[in-house]
């Protein structure tokens, strides 16, 4: 018995024997659902692309985790390094020295973070060498040489080969008074990753950092793990081999606020774009309400032939859900296609109209990034289906409440 309700519902939904206005509203509701789902999938994919691009650039220089002994510049022992490398999830370990310093260039002064590193070990925990614009890590073998971020160099007004004054958070007492310790250093290279590190960091050799910082700053180890996303959960695994007073600081603690902001932005945009789906759902409500009004005589005939109120409700539920599901399906297909090809589509539009969306001289990227995640597709389609089901319930209930005797009497 229940099969005929689906057949009638599908006939009501896609039949040509409807008023033009009802057919137009039905088409608008279906297209609205299609556009809402497609735009939501595409925008989420683009935001995933921007977030992934930012994460890749920032974490190109930021290790997966640090081991820090606060307030001490004591070097970690080789035994600790060997014990860490024996942990299955740890791939590489590199020592570092770090301190905030003040750089004085020809134009202005700028605060920055000085990193002392072992260039051979550093290559195993970060990709600094791949982002060098000029110079090489080998040039750091010379004492008191530094590699700057490109943005930092522009602010200071220096280029490779120039000297600048590095002012340390220490003081020197002389007969003329107390002065901050400083040292002239030579710029031997520039790096650029397209993130905030370009304006904040400078690198030198570990030996130069020791001579500059003496017993100041903090020292520690940088870790590279097998799985970047599991790095925040390795504290318990490393606890047995860590000395007392040593903190495990994963990348999620040092850069977590930025990525939490990106996730919050993604959630906010998702909720805003769901409004398009809600508008389409309201159109489905309008379509079904008009369909119920148009089909009052048909409802009365079905009721006199023995159809129950629940079966009448299923007829109009089927009509509404058929329109919605068809729109959701088309939207999912269109959204996935756009997400997978949006970079090429934007490049095509740039070629046709002679414009650049992302000028390489202004932005760090030249193509629109997009990363399709099937979890987002599942979320969007599920949300659209749930909203559609809720939208179809009320008109279907109204249809089930139509009194056949009154309809046949007055029509």
N, C-alpha and C positions, 0 to 999 in steps of 0.2 A: 504493500500500500504506500509505503513512504517514497518509492521511486517516482511516482507521478508528481509529487511536490517538487522534486528537483527539476523534472522536465518542464513543468509549468513555470517555475522560477526562472529557468534559463530562457524560456520563450519570452517571458515578460522583459527580461533584461536586454535581449538582443533582437527582439522582433522589430520589424519595420512598421508594424501596425500600431504606432503610438503617435500621440500628438507631437508636432515638430518641437514645441517648447520642451516637453518632457525628454524627447530624444536629445535635444541640445544640452540640457542640464546633465543628462546621463553621460554624454560624451565629455562634458567639461569636468565632471567629477572623476571620470576615469583618467583623463589627461592630467588633471591636477595631482592625482595619486602618482602617476608615472613621473611627472616632473619633480614632485617632492622627493620621492625615493631616489631618483637618479641624481638630483642635485646634492642630496645628503651623502650618498655614497662617494660622489666625486669630491666634494669638499673635504670629507673626512680623509680620503686618500691623499689629497694635496697637503692637508695638515700633517698627516703621517710622514709625508715626504719632507716637509720643512723641518719637522721635529727630528727625523732621522738624520737629515743633512747637518743640522745643528749639533746633534749628539756625536756624529762621526767626527766633525771638525773639532769640537771641544775635547773629546776624549782621545783625539789623535795625540795630544800632548799630556793630558791628565792620565796618570796611571790608574789601573783598576782599583788600587788601594794603597794606603800608606801605613807604615809602622812608625809611630812617633813616640819619642820620650820627651815629654814637655819639660821645658826649663833646663835642658841639658844638651850639650853639644858632644856628648860621648859617642864615639863611633861604635857601631854594632860589630860584633865579632864574626869571624869566618864560620865558627861553629853554628851560629844562629842562621846564617845564610844557607849553610848545608842542610840544616834541619828544616828550613822552610821549603827548599827545593825538593825535599823528600816527601812533602805533602802532595798527594796526587793532583789536586786542583791548582797548584801553583806552578806556572811555567817559567817565570824568570824573576830575578831579584836584582835591584840596582841601588847603590847607596846615593845619598844626596845631602847637601847642606843648603839651608834656605834662610833668607832674612829679607825683611823689607828695607829698602834703601832709597836714597834720594839721588836722582841723576840731574846734573847741571849741564845743559847744552848751550849752544850759542844764543838760542832764542828764549828758552824758558827752563824752569826746573819741573821735574815730574817724578812722582813716587812710583816705584816699581818693585817687583819681587825678584830678588837675585837667586838663581838656582845654580849650585855647584853640582856637577855631575861627572860620572865616569863615562866617557863617550862610547866605549865598547859595550859596557853594560846597559847604557841608556837606550841603545838601539833595540834591545830586547824587550823593553817595557813601554816605549812610545815610538811615534813615527816622525820625530822632529826632522830627521834627515830628509824625509820625502817632501817637506814643506819649506825647504830652504830656497829663498829667492836668489841669494848670492852667498859666496863663501862656502866653507865646509866645516864639519866638526873637527877635522884634523887641525884646522887653524887654531883651535883652542889649546894646542900643545904649547904655544907661546904663553908665557906668564902674563897675567892681567890683560887678557883679551876677552871680548864678550860678543855674543850674538844677540841681537835685539829683535823684538817684534817690529814689523814694518810700520804699524801705526805709531808705536812708541818712537821710532826713529824719525818719523815725519814731525811729530810734535816737538821733538828735541832739536830738529834741524840738522841731523847728522846722516852721513852715508858711510859705507865701508871704507876704512882707512882713516876716518876722523877719530879724534880723541874726545872724550868727555870726562867730566869729574864725577866720581862715584862717592857720595857722602854717606858714611855709616852711622848708625845710631850709637855711637860711642864718642867719648870726648878725650882730648889730649891736653894735659896741663903743661903750659910753657911759661917762661918768665913774663911773657906778654899777656897771659890770661889763659882761659879755658876755651878750646876750639874743638869742633867736631872733627873726628878723623875722616880723612878723605884720601882718595887715590885716583890718579889719572889712569883710565883704561882705554884700550883701543878697540874700536868696532871692526870686527872681521867678517861679519855676515848678518843677513837679515832673514827672518822667516815670516810666513803669512799663512794662517789657517782659515781666516775669515770668521773669527770669533773674538771674544773679549780678551783672550790671551795675547793678541797682537799688540794691545796697548798696555799690557801689564807685566810681561815677563822679559827677563834677559837671562841668558845662560853663560856660564863660564866653566872652566875645568874644576874638578874637585880640589885639586891642589891649590889653584888660585883662590877658591872660596875659603879654604882653610887659612891661607895667609891673610886674606882680607878680613874674615870674620873672627879669627882667633877662637876665643871660647864663647862667642856670641851666636845668636840664631839657634835654630834647631836642626838636628841631624836625624836621619832615619833611613828607612828602606822603602823603595817603590816596588810594588808587586804587579805582575801581570798574571791573570788567572785564565783558566781554560774557557770559562763562560763569564762574559761581562755582567750578564744579568744576575748571576749567582754570587757575584763578589760581595754584595751586602750581607749574605748569609754565611760567610766563611769564618766569622769571629769565633764561634764555638769550636770549629775544626782546628783553628790555629792556636787556640788558648793553651794547649799542653806544651807547646814549644816556645811560647813567648815569655821573656823575662818579666819580672814584676815591674810595674810602672809603665809598661809599653802599651800604647793604645793602638787599636786597629781602626783605621779610618777609611772606609770604602768611598768610592767615587760618588755614591748617592748622598753622602753627608757633605762633601765639598761642593757638589754641583746640583744637589737634589732640589733646592728651591727653584732653580731655573726650569727643570723638567717638570716639577709639580705645577708651575705656572703654565707651562705648555699643555699639560693634561687638563688643567682647569679651563683653559681657553677652548680646548677641543670639546669638553663637556658643554660649555656655554653655547658654542656655535651649534652643537648637535641639538640642544634644546630649542634654540631659535629656529633652526631649519625644520624641526618637527612641527612648527607652526604651519608650514606649507601643507604637511600631511593632514593636520587638523582641519585646515580649510577644505581640503579635498573630502575629508570625512563628513564635514557639514554639508557639502554638496550631495554626498550620498544620502544623508538624511532628507534633504530637500527632494531628491529624486524619488526616494521610496514613499515619502508623504504624498507627492503628486501621483505616484503610481497607485497608491491605495485609494486615493480620491477617484482616479479614473476607473479603477477596477472594482468599485463597490458592487456593481451589478454582477460581475463575475464571481466575486466573493460570496454574494448571496446565493447564486446558483450552486456553487460548490457546497455551501453549507446545507442547502436543501437536498443535495445528492448524498449527504452523509459525511462530508468532511468535518473534522473536529477543529476547534480553535487552534490547537497545537499544530495541525497540518497546514492551516492557513498561515500561521506565523512562519512555518518552515518555508512556504512558498516565497514569501517576501524576504526572509533571511537569505535564501538561495539567490534571489535576484540581486540584493545588495552586495553579498559576498562575491558573487560572480564578477560584478563590475570592479569591486575593489581588488580581488585577487588578480584579475587580468591586468589592472593598472600597476599593481605591485610587481608582477612578473616582468612586464615591459620595462618598468623603472629600474628593476634590478639588472636586467640585461643591458639597458642603456647606460646605467651608472658604472657597471663593471667595464664596459667597452670604453667609456670616456676615461675612467681612471687608468686603464692600461695604455691609452693612446693620447692622453691629454698633452704630453710634452711635444709629440709630433704634430698634433693639431695646432698648438700655439705657434710652433715653428712655421707651419704652413701659413697661418694667418699673418705672421710677421713678414713672411716673404711676399704675400699678396698685397699687403698694405704698406710695406716698407717701414715698419716700426720695430722697436725693440721693447719687449715687456721688461726684460732684465738686462740692462746695459752692463756689460762686464766691467766698464770703467767706474760704475757706481756700485753695483752689487757684486757679492762674492760668488754668485751662481749665474749661469747664463741660460739655463733651461728651467722650466717649471717642474719641480720634483713632485712625484706622486708614488706612494707605496700602498698598494691595495692590500688590505687585511681582511680575510674572509670572516673574521669575527665581527668586524664592522658591518659587513654585508648581512650577516645573520641578525645582528642587533637591529639594523634599520628595517629589514623585511619583517622581522617578528613584531617590532613596535607598530609598523604600518598595519599589519594583519590584526593585531589586538585592537588598535583604534578603529579599524573598519568593522570588526565584530561588535564593538560597543555602539558604533554609530547605527548599525542595522537593527539593533534590538528594539529600540522604541517604536519605529514605524511598523515593524513586524507585530509588535504587541498591539498597536492600534488597529492593525488589520484584523487580528484575531478577535477584537472586541466589536467588530461591525455586526449589527443586528440584522439578519436577513429579512425578517418580516417587515421592518421599517423601510428597507431599501426597495423591496418588491412592491410595497404599497404606494410609495410616493414617486417611483421612477417608472 
